[in-house]
């Protein structure tokens, strides 16, 4: 298989069904009627996969999904031609909302925290990962780690990638980042706010 078509594995634990609602003008505390609404699969691992697919690469998303929203996420990935490997979970996949205000030119994010997952979900995701690592050109670990999964999850994934000889990019912050650094990811990506959170410091 040519290296350019090797899999880009996009692993994360906090996918979302995203609803984007556009308003002519958004009035806080008032009744607002959207002029346009879209729902689609999102969350950091999904967004990485979308970008990779747009650039002509072959991504595969590895995520937990649950309930009707999880079904909608999977259906949207299929419609977009993005491969997925899914662990079915009991909790409903979260819904996050973006409210676009055309008059003010702003985007307001309403973020639902991901539900707690059973610890065995981490093991199931890592089994999926190890099964496909031989096909992979790179592993991208991104997003916050769902409660219940364990702060060592990304570190465990990095160990598996290193054993398979697959380079890895880590986009995380806080305890999950600090726990994973000992496994020496090839690239660590975080913004100023995430770095400040991780260090417990004011970087302004």
GROMACS elastic network, one bead per residue, 0.5 to 0.9 nm:
[ bonds ]
;  ai    aj funct       b0    kb
    1     4     6  0.83717   500
    1     5     6  0.67857   500
    1     6     6  0.67737   500
    1   135     6  0.89621   500
    2     5     6  0.55796   500
    2     6     6  0.67225   500
    3     6     6  0.51857   500
    3     7     6  0.87432   500
    3   137     6  0.68795   500
    4     7     6  0.85367   500
    4    56     6  0.88121   500
    4    57     6  0.68239   500
    4    58     6  0.83367   500
    4   137     6  0.82219   500
    5     8     6  0.85909   500
    5    56     6  0.84934   500
    5    57     6  0.60454   500
    5    58     6  0.58296   500
    5   137     6  0.83120   500
    6    57     6  0.79038   500
    6    58     6  0.66329   500
    6    59     6  0.84575   500
    6   135     6  0.63067   500
    6   136     6  0.54492   500
    6   137     6  0.51087   500
    6   138     6  0.81722   500
    7    57     6  0.76907   500
    7    58     6  0.52865   500
    7    59     6  0.54538   500
    7    60     6  0.66160   500
    7   132     6  0.85876   500
    7   133     6  0.85518   500
    7   135     6  0.60699   500
    7   137     6  0.55839   500
    7   138     6  0.70420   500
    7   139     6  0.85187   500
    8    49     6  0.77824   500
    8    52     6  0.77800   500
    8    57     6  0.74291   500
    8    58     6  0.61018   500
    8    60     6  0.61869   500
    8    61     6  0.85117   500
    8   135     6  0.89604   500
    8   136     6  0.59544   500
    8   137     6  0.59822   500
    8   138     6  0.52400   500
    8   139     6  0.59828   500
    8   140     6  0.72785   500
    9    45     6  0.88603   500
    9    49     6  0.81394   500
    9    58     6  0.87754   500
    9    59     6  0.58604   500
    9    60     6  0.51158   500
    9    61     6  0.61536   500
    9    62     6  0.72234   500
    9   129     6  0.81447   500
    9   132     6  0.83169   500
    9   133     6  0.79776   500
    9   136     6  0.65703   500
    9   137     6  0.80440   500
    9   138     6  0.63529   500
    9   140     6  0.59687   500
    9   141     6  0.82929   500
   10    44     6  0.86848   500
   10    45     6  0.50880   500
   10    46     6  0.72302   500
   10    48     6  0.67986   500
   10    49     6  0.63473   500
   10    59     6  0.69045   500
   10    60     6  0.60084   500
   10    62     6  0.60235   500
   10    63     6  0.83905   500
   10   138     6  0.88467   500
   10   139     6  0.62401   500
   10   141     6  0.61697   500
   10   142     6  0.74748   500
   11    44     6  0.89724   500
   11    45     6  0.57968   500
   11    46     6  0.86741   500
   11    60     6  0.84621   500
   11    61     6  0.60272   500
   11    63     6  0.62315   500
   11   125     6  0.84056   500
   11   129     6  0.80451   500
   11   139     6  0.74546   500
   11   140     6  0.62104   500
   11   141     6  0.50595   500
   11   142     6  0.65852   500
   11   143     6  0.87895   500
   11   157     6  0.88888   500
   12    15     6  0.71652   500
   12    43     6  0.84770   500
   12    44     6  0.73408   500
   12    45     6  0.54909   500
   12    46     6  0.85008   500
   12    61     6  0.81024   500
   12    62     6  0.65853   500
   12    63     6  0.56051   500
   12    64     6  0.81198   500
   12   125     6  0.89869   500
   12   140     6  0.85726   500
   12   141     6  0.60006   500
   12   142     6  0.55272   500
   12   143     6  0.60321   500
   12   144     6  0.77551   500
   12   145     6  0.73198   500
   12   146     6  0.89315   500
   12   154     6  0.88390   500
   13    45     6  0.83900   500
   13    62     6  0.82931   500
   13    63     6  0.55982   500
   13    64     6  0.61067   500
   13    65     6  0.89374   500
   13   114     6  0.86606   500
   13   122     6  0.85144   500
   13   125     6  0.87251   500
   13   142     6  0.84344   500
   13   143     6  0.72577   500
   13   144     6  0.72552   500
   13   145     6  0.57048   500
   13   146     6  0.57773   500
   13   149     6  0.81315   500
   14    43     6  0.65070   500
   14    44     6  0.78543   500
   14    45     6  0.83241   500
   14    63     6  0.74972   500
   14    64     6  0.75928   500
   14    65     6  0.89081   500
   14    93     6  0.82887   500
   14    94     6  0.82147   500
   14   113     6  0.85849   500
   14   114     6  0.59605   500
   14   115     6  0.86464   500
   14   143     6  0.66347   500
   14   144     6  0.65889   500
   14   145     6  0.66551   500
   14   146     6  0.59804   500
   15    41     6  0.76062   500
   15    42     6  0.60465   500
   15    44     6  0.70424   500
   15    45     6  0.71680   500
   15    46     6  0.70529   500
   15    63     6  0.68393   500
   15    64     6  0.74652   500
   15    65     6  0.75871   500
   15    70     6  0.88009   500
   15    73     6  0.84601   500
   15    93     6  0.71861   500
   15    94     6  0.74561   500
   15   114     6  0.80474   500
   15   143     6  0.85006   500
   16    40     6  0.85531   500
   16    41     6  0.62092   500
   16    42     6  0.51743   500
   16    43     6  0.52728   500
   16    44     6  0.89499   500
   16    46     6  0.87814   500
   16    65     6  0.88003   500
   16    69     6  0.81820   500
   16    70     6  0.80657   500
   16    73     6  0.74645   500
   16    93     6  0.61231   500
   16    94     6  0.51793   500
   16    95     6  0.56539   500
   16    96     6  0.65483   500
   16   112     6  0.87631   500
   16   114     6  0.81252   500
   17    39     6  0.67707   500
   17    40     6  0.58076   500
   17    42     6  0.58743   500
   17    43     6  0.79305   500
   17    69     6  0.62586   500
   17    70     6  0.74357   500
   17    72     6  0.73684   500
   17    73     6  0.59363   500
   17    93     6  0.70737   500
   17    94     6  0.63231   500
   17    96     6  0.64380   500
   17    97     6  0.86981   500
   18    38     6  0.80265   500
   18    39     6  0.54502   500
   18    40     6  0.53535   500
   18    41     6  0.60033   500
   18    42     6  0.57446   500
   18    43     6  0.80592   500
   18    73     6  0.88924   500
   18    94     6  0.85745   500
   18    95     6  0.58783   500
   18    96     6  0.50332   500
   18    97     6  0.59027   500
   18    98     6  0.75711   500
   19    37     6  0.69204   500
   19    38     6  0.56415   500
   19    40     6  0.67336   500
   19    41     6  0.89768   500
   19    95     6  0.72392   500
   19    96     6  0.62209   500
   19    98     6  0.62653   500
   19    99     6  0.85441   500
   20    36     6  0.81069   500
   20    37     6  0.56452   500
   20    38     6  0.52398   500
   20    39     6  0.64083   500
   20    40     6  0.85498   500
   20    96     6  0.85146   500
   20    97     6  0.57573   500
   20    99     6  0.60821   500
   20   100     6  0.74027   500
   21    34     6  0.58817   500
   21    35     6  0.75460   500
   21    36     6  0.58032   500
   21    38     6  0.66793   500
   21    39     6  0.88860   500
   21    97     6  0.73746   500
   21    98     6  0.61306   500
   21   100     6  0.61000   500
   21   101     6  0.88785   500
   22    25     6  0.86192   500
   22    26     6  0.87821   500
   22    33     6  0.87452   500
   22    34     6  0.54365   500
   22    35     6  0.57464   500
   22    36     6  0.51454   500
   22    37     6  0.64388   500
   22    38     6  0.89218   500
   22    98     6  0.82845   500
   22    99     6  0.59219   500
   22   101     6  0.63020   500
   22   102     6  0.72250   500
   23    26     6  0.59461   500
   23    32     6  0.73382   500
   23    33     6  0.67063   500
   23    35     6  0.55602   500
   23    36     6  0.72740   500
   23    99     6  0.72776   500
   23   100     6  0.59161   500
   23   101     6  0.51837   500
   23   102     6  0.61728   500
   23   103     6  0.83291   500
   24    33     6  0.85889   500
   24    34     6  0.76403   500
   24    35     6  0.70306   500
   24   100     6  0.83145   500
   24   101     6  0.59989   500
   24   102     6  0.50567   500
   24   103     6  0.60376   500
   24   104     6  0.89585   500
   25    32     6  0.80310   500
   25   100     6  0.83853   500
   25   101     6  0.51329   500
   25   102     6  0.59538   500
   25   103     6  0.52600   500
   25   104     6  0.70935   500
   26    30     6  0.83635   500
   26    31     6  0.87542   500
   26    32     6  0.63390   500
   26    33     6  0.86870   500
   26    99     6  0.79979   500
   26   100     6  0.77625   500
   26   101     6  0.54248   500
   26   102     6  0.81954   500
   26   103     6  0.80478   500
   26   104     6  0.82439   500
   27    30     6  0.53939   500
   27    31     6  0.72153   500
   27    32     6  0.65996   500
   28    31     6  0.82079   500
   28    32     6  0.84638   500
   29    32     6  0.89814   500
   34    37     6  0.68151   500
   34    99     6  0.88305   500
   39    72     6  0.87711   500
   39    76     6  0.88851   500
   40    72     6  0.77055   500
   40    73     6  0.65795   500
   40    76     6  0.61049   500
   40    77     6  0.84391   500
   41    46     6  0.68412   500
   41    47     6  0.83806   500
   41    70     6  0.88870   500
   41    72     6  0.75188   500
   41    74     6  0.75238   500
   41    75     6  0.85763   500
   41    76     6  0.59756   500
   41    77     6  0.66810   500
   42    45     6  0.77801   500
   42    46     6  0.52669   500
   42    47     6  0.58995   500
   42    73     6  0.77845   500
   42    96     6  0.89628   500
   43    46     6  0.54514   500
   43    47     6  0.60592   500
   43    48     6  0.86799   500
   43   142     6  0.89073   500
   43   143     6  0.73746   500
   44    47     6  0.50427   500
   44    48     6  0.61302   500
   44    49     6  0.86145   500
   44   141     6  0.88737   500
   44   142     6  0.57452   500
   44   143     6  0.53445   500
   44   144     6  0.87160   500
   44   171     6  0.88520   500
   45    48     6  0.51499   500
   45    49     6  0.63003   500
   45    50     6  0.87531   500
   45    61     6  0.65401   500
   45    62     6  0.78952   500
   45    63     6  0.79426   500
   45   140     6  0.76848   500
   45   141     6  0.72340   500
   45   142     6  0.56790   500
   45   143     6  0.69452   500
   46    49     6  0.50664   500
   46    50     6  0.62331   500
   46    51     6  0.87427   500
   46    60     6  0.89319   500
   46    61     6  0.64051   500
   46    62     6  0.88780   500
   46    63     6  0.87390   500
   46    77     6  0.83521   500
   46    82     6  0.89435   500
   47    50     6  0.50197   500
   47    51     6  0.62636   500
   47    52     6  0.85918   500
   48    51     6  0.52324   500
   48    52     6  0.61977   500
   48    53     6  0.86418   500
   48    59     6  0.84144   500
   48    61     6  0.88520   500
   48   140     6  0.80468   500
   48   142     6  0.83414   500
   49    52     6  0.50304   500
   49    53     6  0.60531   500
   49    54     6  0.85195   500
   49    57     6  0.88016   500
   49    58     6  0.82298   500
   49    59     6  0.52922   500
   49    60     6  0.67875   500
   49    61     6  0.66371   500
   49    82     6  0.72503   500
   49    83     6  0.89589   500
   50    53     6  0.51415   500
   50    54     6  0.61343   500
   50    55     6  0.86878   500
   50    59     6  0.79783   500
   50    80     6  0.82929   500
   50    82     6  0.75275   500
   51    54     6  0.51104   500
   51    55     6  0.63769   500
   51    56     6  0.88799   500
   51    57     6  0.87611   500
   52    55     6  0.51512   500
   52    56     6  0.65056   500
   52    57     6  0.52286   500
   52    58     6  0.69357   500
   52    59     6  0.62813   500
   53    56     6  0.50602   500
   53    57     6  0.50357   500
   53    58     6  0.59812   500
   53    59     6  0.63276   500
   53    80     6  0.89713   500
   53    81     6  0.84597   500
   53    82     6  0.73219   500
   54    57     6  0.73583   500
   58    82     6  0.78819   500
   58    83     6  0.81268   500
   59    82     6  0.65840   500
   59    83     6  0.65814   500
   59    84     6  0.84567   500
   60    82     6  0.64052   500
   60    84     6  0.51346   500
   60    85     6  0.71913   500
   61    77     6  0.89133   500
   61    82     6  0.75349   500
   61    83     6  0.63280   500
   61    85     6  0.61441   500
   61    86     6  0.79533   500
   62    83     6  0.89500   500
   62    84     6  0.59359   500
   62    86     6  0.57928   500
   62    87     6  0.79670   500
   62   125     6  0.70675   500
   62   128     6  0.74579   500
   62   129     6  0.74068   500
   63    84     6  0.78280   500
   63    85     6  0.67872   500
   63    86     6  0.52653   500
   63    87     6  0.63954   500
   63    88     6  0.88584   500
   63   125     6  0.72021   500
   64    70     6  0.82929   500
   64    85     6  0.86497   500
   64    86     6  0.54950   500
   64    88     6  0.58581   500
   64    89     6  0.63110   500
   64    93     6  0.82448   500
   64   117     6  0.89668   500
   64   121     6  0.76562   500
   64   125     6  0.76779   500
   65    69     6  0.80049   500
   65    71     6  0.74587   500
   65    73     6  0.79037   500
   65    74     6  0.80552   500
   65    86     6  0.65639   500
   65    87     6  0.63086   500
   65    88     6  0.53251   500
   65    89     6  0.58145   500
   65    90     6  0.82894   500
   65    91     6  0.80800   500
   65    92     6  0.73908   500
   65    93     6  0.57454   500
   66    69     6  0.68417   500
   66    71     6  0.71502   500
   66    87     6  0.85040   500
   66    88     6  0.57779   500
   66    90     6  0.55754   500
   66    91     6  0.55170   500
   66    93     6  0.51359   500
   66    94     6  0.88920   500
   67    70     6  0.52249   500
   67    71     6  0.64660   500
   67    72     6  0.88857   500
   67    88     6  0.87082   500
   67    89     6  0.79299   500
   67    90     6  0.69707   500
   67    91     6  0.67791   500
   67    93     6  0.64383   500
   68    72     6  0.63191   500
   68    73     6  0.87372   500
   68    92     6  0.72125   500
   68    93     6  0.79597   500
   69    73     6  0.62387   500
   69    74     6  0.86753   500
   69    92     6  0.66233   500
   69    93     6  0.55814   500
   69    94     6  0.73618   500
   69    95     6  0.76171   500
   70    73     6  0.50366   500
   70    74     6  0.62752   500
   70    75     6  0.85876   500
   70    88     6  0.85725   500
   70    92     6  0.68540   500
   70    93     6  0.52582   500
   70    94     6  0.83535   500
   71    74     6  0.51726   500
   71    75     6  0.61244   500
   71    76     6  0.86473   500
   71    93     6  0.89175   500
   72    75     6  0.50187   500
   72    76     6  0.61475   500
   72    77     6  0.86287   500
   73    76     6  0.52064   500
   73    77     6  0.62744   500
   73    78     6  0.86944   500
   73    93     6  0.86262   500
   74    77     6  0.51148   500
   74    78     6  0.62270   500
   74    79     6  0.86443   500
   74    84     6  0.77260   500
   74    86     6  0.85145   500
   75    78     6  0.51064   500
   75    79     6  0.61896   500
   75    80     6  0.86732   500
   76    80     6  0.61806   500
   76    81     6  0.86483   500
   76    82     6  0.87389   500
   77    80     6  0.50760   500
   77    81     6  0.62742   500
   77    82     6  0.52060   500
   77    83     6  0.71340   500
   77    84     6  0.73898   500
   78    81     6  0.50571   500
   78    82     6  0.58353   500
   78    83     6  0.69702   500
   78    84     6  0.80539   500
   79    82     6  0.76593   500
   80    83     6  0.89021   500
   85   125     6  0.87622   500
   85   128     6  0.70427   500
   85   129     6  0.88375   500
   86   125     6  0.79109   500
   86   128     6  0.82177   500
   87   121     6  0.71734   500
   87   124     6  0.67651   500
   87   125     6  0.65533   500
   87   128     6  0.84224   500
   88   121     6  0.86927   500
   89    92     6  0.78258   500
   89    93     6  0.87178   500
   89   117     6  0.75743   500
   89   118     6  0.83425   500
   89   121     6  0.76633   500
   90    93     6  0.89812   500
   90   117     6  0.82494   500
   91    94     6  0.87122   500
   91   115     6  0.64394   500
   91   116     6  0.76417   500
   91   117     6  0.72602   500
   92    95     6  0.89646   500
   92   114     6  0.89431   500
   92   115     6  0.75250   500
   93   114     6  0.72617   500
   93   115     6  0.75571   500
   94   111     6  0.87576   500
   94   112     6  0.61065   500
   94   113     6  0.70294   500
   94   114     6  0.57133   500
   94   115     6  0.71998   500
   95   111     6  0.75726   500
   95   112     6  0.61084   500
   95   113     6  0.87326   500
   95   114     6  0.87845   500
   96   109     6  0.75498   500
   96   110     6  0.58279   500
   96   112     6  0.55096   500
   96   113     6  0.85904   500
   97   108     6  0.81899   500
   97   109     6  0.59596   500
   97   110     6  0.50093   500
   97   111     6  0.65346   500
   97   112     6  0.83462   500
   98   107     6  0.64312   500
   98   108     6  0.56237   500
   98   110     6  0.62395   500
   98   111     6  0.84497   500
   99   106     6  0.81945   500
   99   107     6  0.55854   500
   99   108     6  0.50319   500
   99   109     6  0.64873   500
   99   110     6  0.79296   500
  100   104     6  0.87694   500
  100   105     6  0.73306   500
  100   106     6  0.59196   500
  100   108     6  0.64995   500
  100   109     6  0.89345   500
  101   104     6  0.55582   500
  101   105     6  0.55270   500
  101   106     6  0.52939   500
  101   107     6  0.63565   500
  101   108     6  0.81337   500
  102   106     6  0.71007   500
  102   107     6  0.89164   500
  103   106     6  0.80740   500
  104   107     6  0.88935   500
  112   115     6  0.87569   500
  113   146     6  0.86490   500
  114   117     6  0.86455   500
  114   145     6  0.89629   500
  114   146     6  0.61493   500
  114   147     6  0.78359   500
  115   146     6  0.70508   500
  115   147     6  0.72406   500
  116   146     6  0.61584   500
  116   148     6  0.55439   500
  116   149     6  0.80053   500
  117   120     6  0.83094   500
  117   121     6  0.67318   500
  117   122     6  0.86331   500
  117   146     6  0.66543   500
  117   147     6  0.62652   500
  117   148     6  0.50704   500
  117   149     6  0.62954   500
  118   121     6  0.56641   500
  118   122     6  0.79311   500
  118   147     6  0.85552   500
  118   148     6  0.56251   500
  118   149     6  0.67558   500
  119   122     6  0.58053   500
  119   123     6  0.74419   500
  119   147     6  0.88565   500
  119   148     6  0.53241   500
  119   149     6  0.50358   500
  119   150     6  0.72426   500
  120   123     6  0.51286   500
  120   124     6  0.63129   500
  120   125     6  0.87249   500
  120   148     6  0.88948   500
  120   149     6  0.77381   500
  121   125     6  0.61421   500
  121   126     6  0.85643   500
  121   148     6  0.86642   500
  121   149     6  0.68423   500
  122   125     6  0.52291   500
  122   126     6  0.62524   500
  122   127     6  0.87187   500
  122   148     6  0.85995   500
  122   149     6  0.54352   500
  122   150     6  0.77808   500
  122   153     6  0.67491   500
  123   126     6  0.51102   500
  123   127     6  0.62544   500
  123   128     6  0.88085   500
  123   149     6  0.88278   500
  123   153     6  0.89002   500
  124   127     6  0.51008   500
  124   128     6  0.64561   500
  124   129     6  0.87019   500
  125   128     6  0.51276   500
  125   129     6  0.62109   500
  125   130     6  0.87644   500
  126   130     6  0.61040   500
  126   131     6  0.85153   500
  126   153     6  0.86513   500
  126   156     6  0.79529   500
  126   157     6  0.65755   500
  126   160     6  0.81980   500
  127   130     6  0.52409   500
  127   131     6  0.62394   500
  127   132     6  0.89374   500
  128   131     6  0.52347   500
  128   132     6  0.66531   500
  128   133     6  0.87899   500
  129   132     6  0.54927   500
  129   133     6  0.60114   500
  129   157     6  0.77154   500
  129   160     6  0.81135   500
  129   161     6  0.86283   500
  130   133     6  0.52731   500
  130   134     6  0.77855   500
  130   157     6  0.86368   500
  130   160     6  0.66755   500
  130   161     6  0.79629   500
  130   164     6  0.83131   500
  131   134     6  0.72812   500
  131   135     6  0.87321   500
  132   135     6  0.55537   500
  132   136     6  0.67028   500
  133   136     6  0.50105   500
  133   137     6  0.82051   500
  133   138     6  0.85230   500
  133   139     6  0.81834   500
  133   160     6  0.82615   500
  133   161     6  0.69163   500
  133   164     6  0.65577   500
  133   165     6  0.87525   500
  133   166     6  0.72052   500
  134   137     6  0.84866   500
  134   164     6  0.67107   500
  134   165     6  0.86536   500
  134   166     6  0.82239   500
  136   139     6  0.71535   500
  136   166     6  0.68585   500
  137   166     6  0.62699   500
  137   167     6  0.73700   500
  138   161     6  0.85681   500
  138   166     6  0.56010   500
  138   167     6  0.51930   500
  138   168     6  0.57284   500
  138   169     6  0.77843   500
  139   158     6  0.85519   500
  139   161     6  0.72808   500
  139   166     6  0.68464   500
  139   167     6  0.63484   500
  139   169     6  0.62871   500
  139   170     6  0.85315   500
  140   167     6  0.88043   500
  140   168     6  0.57658   500
  140   170     6  0.61197   500
  140   171     6  0.76602   500
  141   154     6  0.69768   500
  141   157     6  0.82712   500
  141   158     6  0.86681   500
  141   168     6  0.74420   500
  141   169     6  0.61472   500
  141   171     6  0.59922   500
  141   172     6  0.76746   500
  142   145     6  0.86373   500
  142   154     6  0.89181   500
  142   169     6  0.82454   500
  142   170     6  0.61096   500
  142   172     6  0.58700   500
  143   170     6  0.89927   500
  143   171     6  0.64488   500
  143   172     6  0.57450   500
  143   173     6  0.83823   500
  144   171     6  0.87211   500
  144   172     6  0.62485   500
  144   173     6  0.73463   500
  144   174     6  0.87367   500
  144   176     6  0.77338   500
  145   148     6  0.85602   500
  145   149     6  0.67219   500
  145   150     6  0.74179   500
  145   151     6  0.69625   500
  145   153     6  0.76994   500
  145   154     6  0.83196   500
  145   172     6  0.84076   500
  145   176     6  0.69201   500
  146   149     6  0.58020   500
  146   150     6  0.78638   500
  146   151     6  0.89357   500
  147   150     6  0.68352   500
  147   151     6  0.85445   500
  148   151     6  0.87715   500
  149   152     6  0.82430   500
  149   153     6  0.66686   500
  150   153     6  0.56593   500
  150   154     6  0.88964   500
  150   176     6  0.80457   500
  151   154     6  0.73490   500
  151   155     6  0.81938   500
  151   175     6  0.60308   500
  151   177     6  0.81169   500
  151   178     6  0.87361   500
  151   179     6  0.65353   500
  151   180     6  0.83317   500
  152   155     6  0.51583   500
  152   156     6  0.62121   500
  152   157     6  0.87519   500
  152   175     6  0.84473   500
  152   176     6  0.62475   500
  152   177     6  0.87735   500
  152   179     6  0.57204   500
  152   180     6  0.65984   500
  153   156     6  0.51788   500
  153   157     6  0.63366   500
  153   158     6  0.87124   500
  153   176     6  0.73420   500
  153   179     6  0.85802   500
  153   180     6  0.79838   500
  154   158     6  0.60997   500
  154   159     6  0.85984   500
  154   170     6  0.80750   500
  154   172     6  0.88498   500
  154   176     6  0.66871   500
  154   177     6  0.76984   500
  154   179     6  0.78682   500
  154   180     6  0.57633   500
  155   158     6  0.50402   500
  155   159     6  0.62608   500
  155   160     6  0.87615   500
  155   176     6  0.79065   500
  155   177     6  0.83199   500
  155   179     6  0.63516   500
  155   181     6  0.73717   500
  155   182     6  0.76214   500
  155   183     6  0.59706   500
  155   184     6  0.88389   500
  155   185     6  0.88154   500
  156   159     6  0.51182   500
  156   160     6  0.64359   500
  156   161     6  0.87695   500
  156   180     6  0.78269   500
  156   183     6  0.82946   500
  157   160     6  0.51440   500
  157   161     6  0.62653   500
  157   162     6  0.86983   500
  157   180     6  0.89107   500
  158   162     6  0.60772   500
  158   163     6  0.85086   500
  158   166     6  0.89965   500
  158   167     6  0.86984   500
  158   168     6  0.69084   500
  158   170     6  0.88208   500
  158   180     6  0.74618   500
  158   183     6  0.61586   500
  158   184     6  0.78556   500
  158   185     6  0.66926   500
  159   162     6  0.51812   500
  159   163     6  0.61688   500
  159   164     6  0.86633   500
  159   183     6  0.63478   500
  160   163     6  0.51488   500
  160   164     6  0.63094   500
  160   165     6  0.86819   500
  160   166     6  0.86282   500
  161   164     6  0.50784   500
  161   165     6  0.60928   500
  161   166     6  0.50106   500
  161   167     6  0.67581   500
  161   168     6  0.69756   500
  162   166     6  0.58076   500
  162   167     6  0.69359   500
  162   168     6  0.81380   500
  162   183     6  0.84323   500
  162   185     6  0.87358   500
  163   166     6  0.77290   500
  164   167     6  0.89662   500
  167   185     6  0.74875   500
  167   186     6  0.61312   500
  167   187     6  0.86936   500
  168   185     6  0.55579   500
  168   186     6  0.54631   500
  168   187     6  0.67488   500
  168   188     6  0.88692   500
  169   185     6  0.60887   500
  169   186     6  0.58906   500
  169   188     6  0.59499   500
  169   189     6  0.74650   500
  170   177     6  0.79113   500
  170   180     6  0.85964   500
  170   185     6  0.64107   500
  170   186     6  0.79356   500
  170   187     6  0.61512   500
  170   189     6  0.61218   500
  170   190     6  0.85842   500
  171   177     6  0.80580   500
  171   187     6  0.84531   500
  171   188     6  0.59687   500
  171   190     6  0.59600   500
  172   175     6  0.88986   500
  172   176     6  0.67218   500
  172   177     6  0.53396   500
  172   188     6  0.78395   500
  172   189     6  0.71398   500
  172   190     6  0.65047   500
  172   194     6  0.79003   500
  173   176     6  0.62622   500
  173   178     6  0.74622   500
  173   189     6  0.89176   500
  173   190     6  0.68685   500
  173   194     6  0.55503   500
  173   195     6  0.68454   500
  173   197     6  0.72577   500
  173   198     6  0.56667   500
  174   177     6  0.54986   500
  174   178     6  0.63637   500
  174   179     6  0.86976   500
  174   194     6  0.73794   500
  174   195     6  0.80298   500
  174   197     6  0.62354   500
  174   199     6  0.77695   500
  174   200     6  0.89191   500
  175   178     6  0.50388   500
  175   179     6  0.59117   500
  175   180     6  0.84636   500
  175   198     6  0.71369   500
  176   179     6  0.52265   500
  176   180     6  0.62327   500
  176   181     6  0.88468   500
  177   180     6  0.51551   500
  177   181     6  0.62529   500
  177   188     6  0.87296   500
  177   198     6  0.77954   500
  178   181     6  0.54529   500
  178   182     6  0.78315   500
  178   198     6  0.76319   500
  179   182     6  0.67333   500
  179   183     6  0.83765   500
  180   183     6  0.55758   500
  180   184     6  0.73226   500
  180   185     6  0.77156   500
  181   184     6  0.52579   500
  181   185     6  0.67066   500
  181   188     6  0.87162   500
  182   185     6  0.83447   500
  184   187     6  0.84784   500
  185   188     6  0.66104   500
  190   193     6  0.81157   500
  190   194     6  0.58297   500
  190   195     6  0.63550   500
  191   194     6  0.52937   500
  191   195     6  0.61379   500
  191   196     6  0.86470   500
  192   195     6  0.50503   500
  192   196     6  0.61259   500
  192   197     6  0.86064   500
  192   203     6  0.72793   500
  192   204     6  0.87115   500
  193   196     6  0.50988   500
  193   197     6  0.62079   500
  193   198     6  0.86221   500
  193   202     6  0.88842   500
  193   203     6  0.79651   500
  194   197     6  0.50340   500
  194   198     6  0.60989   500
  194   199     6  0.86076   500
  195   198     6  0.50369   500
  195   199     6  0.61025   500
  195   200     6  0.82370   500
  195   201     6  0.82476   500
  195   203     6  0.83221   500
  196   199     6  0.52172   500
  196   200     6  0.56254   500
  196   202     6  0.58940   500
  196   203     6  0.59786   500
  196   204     6  0.89130   500
  197   200     6  0.50604   500
  197   201     6  0.68006   500
  197   202     6  0.84069   500
  198   201     6  0.79208   500
  199   202     6  0.86098   500
